[in-house]
Amino acid sequence: MTQPQIGPVVSALLLAWRSARSLAPLSALSLLLANPLALAGEDISEFTEADLFADIPEVVSATRLPQRLTEAPASITVIDREQIEASGATRIADLFRLVPGMQVFHVTRNQSGVAYHGVSDNFPNRMEVMIDGRSIYLPLLSTVAWETIGLQLDDIDHIEVVRGSNVPTQGSNAFLGSINLVTRTALSEPANSVKLMSGNRGEERGELRHNLITDFGHLRISAGASANDGGAIYNEGAENQYINLSASSTLGLQDTIDLQLGASKGETFIVDADQLDNIASPRDHNANYQYLVWNHAASDADEFRLSFYHNYLKLNVDPIPANEWLAREFEVDLATATAYASAFGVSDAFFRPDSEHGTTEQYDIELQHTHYANESLRFISGLGYRFEQAKSDVLLDTDAWISEERGRIFANVQWNQTDQMIWNLGAMYEDGSIADGRLSPRLALNYLIDDSTSVRAARTRAYRMPSLLERHNTYNLRQDDANGNNILEQQATAAEGLKPGQIDTTELGFYKLVPEQNLQFDARLFHEQITGGISSEFIDAAPDLIISDPFLASLENGTRITKGNVEFYDAAGLEFQVKYKPQPETLMLLNYGHVEVDGQYFKKPDDTIQLHHYAPKDTVSLLISQQFADKWQASLAYYFMSTTRWFEGTSGTKERKAYHRADLQIKKRFALSNTTDAEVKLIVQNLLDERYQEFYPNNPFDRRAYVEFKLLY
């Protein structure tokens, strides 16, 4: 198949956009507002009363205020339950292929990365990811470990994805965007369900769910286990178990309490799939969380929300003998490595074969106040405090806790100046123990051409505070002697003077609902300027840490990794999404994203990387689903991503080639009794078996088939 030739057209549009981006966005919008009826192409008087109740999704992620998409200050993709059911996805991360401008890649068979606008390695770190508002971003890894979150597709009601910086609402991690997974409640699914799934490479999964509704509230329990054999090259298998409890109780007319508890554990084999002779290493994880939310309606005009959560994750990579480690690290046979270990005096030493080892905890408390001043003015404000700590003898070179404190104050205001002009002003001030405080503001103007159509202009300046890992990452390879301080090799050193990264975003948006056709269209034209982005920097080794051993010295290049404010680039592009339901039984979803990156990454003083290849210019996804008679359903998904480079998955001038992928799902539901239904599903991913690589060259995505059986009663 040939690559779609849509890029040149979009590139021409972006050239015009770049030349005009210096104009203030709200001033530019005023030109459009001068003749709104001409822009709309229709008379507002033609709209009927039914249009006032059109099915425009309501979201909360952009400002924390309930808003229709026509009022929100950002472009938001909503992945609802119908799309989740039709997608053919078997893992949560795969759902984000349905989001314009987003890239999903399998680092290994069981580890996924989710990035927005490319420019990433195997640990994407510029999007906030939450479950019901609880952050699952890991300070120890500066990313989300999707395989450890203890959540499955059937646990999710819908997902809100904010495309664009959302730091003014959700904090520093939402530098490029945010994801909020909203879970199901006991009120939204059958009392009990059992699901079994089986697929190739030993894929097995079992899930149980129980829902209880009483006069005091409702309770939902979900639990499951899964296992697989991994890929054919490395056999990097995995096994996981999890249990979650969600309860909600109404204490009176004014108060509700929501409680969520969960735990997960498992083992995942991880490997850098860039060399065929690399060996997968087992990494255990043990995680738990507690989440408590109190909502209080003080009056018709005032609501308060107090939340607290605690996240815990322990990752363990067992150490291996020095000779095995040397054989892996320096690509020599075991006999040679054994001789080296003896020569270095480390025959009895043990080293960890992978760096994903350590323990991390987060404590977060937040108070939020919502005030409805009148029909035209409402605002939300609050303050929060987060305490994070981590320890790792690999990533932080210590078994002691290293901690960070961070405070935040935020506010968002929606002012309906007229029935058609809606202003959104938001800001968050964050201050922490790692870097000086920063204020991240956003201003947006939405103009409602009619009740189903709006145009938007927005301007955001936001900052990303350094993570705990980025500030303190230190990796000293030590001999395991009595003192524990014999440094054989230093690979990473803590970053001094690290500053928050900055992003300035200008965007124009358009949203249109055609009620009589059940058609939704959302478009976003954007320009993002990243200044002082945080990434790895290679520096000269400290003189007192230069390796004295001749063999090790010969393998070293005299540089060490640290973190620095070394990324300076622009990203400009166009995104749109179309959702069309010509009839209740039919769903059509089209997403397209085009981005062009121009800038530099100062990896070394003498090694500057031009970034224009480090984001795929075009991404496309298409989902078509049809319900047939007798409760048959079939869906087909298509995905395309153009060529790109990753900081880890590719090297030098090599690019990850463009790929096309088609997934097929066929489902049949039938009644076993008046109270019991059964469902059988066949999923075939990469239907045409056009093998491709998403990240590492030796981790191909081949055809994969799954059979699923579900019992609902």
PyMOL commands that set and color helices and strands:
alter all, ss='L'
color gray80, all
select helices_A, chain A and resi 7-20+25-33+36-40+44-46+49-53+81-86+92-98+146-148+153-155+167-170+172-174+186-188+322-330+334-344+468-472+515-517+543-545+550-555+611-613+629-631
alter helices_A, ss='H'
color red, helices_A
select strands_A, chain A and resi 58-59+67-68+75-79+102-106+112-116+127-131+134-135+156-163+177-183+192-199+203-214+217-228+238-250+255-270+281-297+302-316+320-321+350-351+358-372+377-392+398-416+421-432+438-450+453-464+475-479+486-492+501-514+519-540+559-580+586-604+607-610+618-627+632-641+659-671+677-685+692-693+700-701+704-712
alter strands_A, ss='S'
color yellow, strands_A
deselect
rebuild
show_as cartoon
